[in-house]
């Protein structure tokens, strides 16, 4: 048995949860915050048998798209903020960060 932890952007979470549910994958949704853009994201916990890991990963891959987003940089700490002119930069967001962990035992009470 494996535990899949998938960190996805909030915009992709509902579509992904629906797609996983259609294939009978049970998920637990955790609201989390990313460190880079300081925006909300969703971490899904998906438990599945070893034989179904590739199927789950395909569903995640198909439902979590990467896209470009404009963000304003944060002013430098300790520098002169008066002369700092923030210019939005384009960064790639979305997709999924996925961890697949072995599960030694599983209990449901």
Secondary structure, DSSP 4 states (H G I P E B T S, - for coil): -EEEEEEEEHHHHHHHHHHHHHTT--EEEEEEE-SSS--EEEEEEEEE-GGGHHHHHHHHHHH--EEEEEEPPPPPTTS-GGG-----EEEEEESEEEEEEE-S-----
